[in-house]
Amino acid sequence: MAALQTLHHKLLLCFVIFNGKMKRVGTALLVGTVIILSGCLAGNQEKMATWTVKEVWDDYVRENGTSYFVSLEPGDIVTIKDIISKISSKYDPHYMDNITYIGFKSGGAPFLFEGDLTGDYQVGDEVVITLQVIEIEVDGRTDEFFKEMWDGRDVKPVPASAITHAE
């Protein structure tokens, strides 16, 4: 909210400085507010919050045969920041590749990542995972899931590019 107010004040200040006419301030307020609110209320916008793994999975609901996020919509970009509590890697014949299992301090379901990431990450590392919510078709119903974890038919490990060390 503070960022929204700051942006609003900057728009107003620029309008007043460049036009020098106070009677246009009301118009600037109205136009600026409409622009800002339309961007904030439109769908498919990045959520500004950073979540823990547990918060993300707590927000994921399965009811009446459908899975969806309570607070997220398709197109939303989710930023997860958490601390690694468990990490191991092994060859998985199902995926025909090495996968890395990572558990997190906050709890919630662990993530599987493509490749062996044990040389890059260890227990205690704070990491950021970036994922996008999408709609998927499963057995004739529409669910929500993460783009990076869906291959069009089934769940898959998250690409290694989706995880980085927190700054």
Secondary structure as UniProt FT lines:
FT   HELIX           2..19
FT   HELIX           22..24
FT   HELIX           25..41
FT   STRAND          50..51
FT   HELIX           53..59
FT   STRAND          60..63
FT   TURN            64..65
FT   STRAND          66..69
FT   TURN            74..75
FT   STRAND          77..92
FT   TURN            93..96
FT   STRAND          97..104
FT   TURN            105..106
FT   STRAND          111..114
FT   TURN            118..120
FT   TURN            123..124
FT   STRAND          126..138
FT   TURN            139..140
FT   STRAND          141..146
FT   HELIX           147..149
FT   HELIX           160..162
FT   STRAND          163..165
//
